[in-house]
């Protein structure tokens, strides 16, 4: 017996085979793209940890450096104005903000201000970090790797990376500020008693969130934030 299948069946089977091959090829490309994305995010996380390492080292050394009375008085004056006019209103109203993302932005704003005051007085991290090759290489590597991210998530991840870098920098700047605060009794007298508690609470929240950031650079933070901002 012999069976001669209809001619159209050959083309049907060939079409199905081609479609199956295309589906498998697309799946492999997606898997490879996802793997590359995971590797890129892992490298960026490693670079962020490197930035934190050198910032902390510089901050620790700076916090032990003695300042002249004139330098100390200028920094204290700047901080007193910043605390009175910006920080206390910022933290007092933080729980009334409509979203957790905005609450996080407020905390980052506080830390940025601390770093800016120290930098503007020549006592911050900036002037020392510019001379550290490994630090600058890590920053450059982050910038280059962001350009290789998938376009779909690039803007979101870039925003999160920037926030993580700012929070890193701010948290390490507070190390220097704390030394100034502790070493100056007259400074503590002029600052409201609840301010020190606010700073400690903001640091705890910032530390917790930075850990979450590094693990979820590509996530929707508004949905995954579990930290209680009312602690501040």
Buried (B, 14 or more C-beta within 10 A) or exposed (E): EEEEEEEEEEEEEEEEEEEEEEEEEEEEEEEEEEEEBEEBBEBBBEBBEBBBBBBBBBBEEBBEEEBEEEEBBBBBEBBEEBBBEEBBEBBEEBEEBEEBBEBBBBBBBBBBBBBBBBBEBEBBBBEBBEEBEEBBEBBEBBEEBBEEBEEEBBEBBBEBBEBBBBBBBBBBBBBBBBBBBEEBEEBEEBBEEEBBEBBBBBBEBBEBBBEBBBEBBBBEBEEEBEBEBEBB
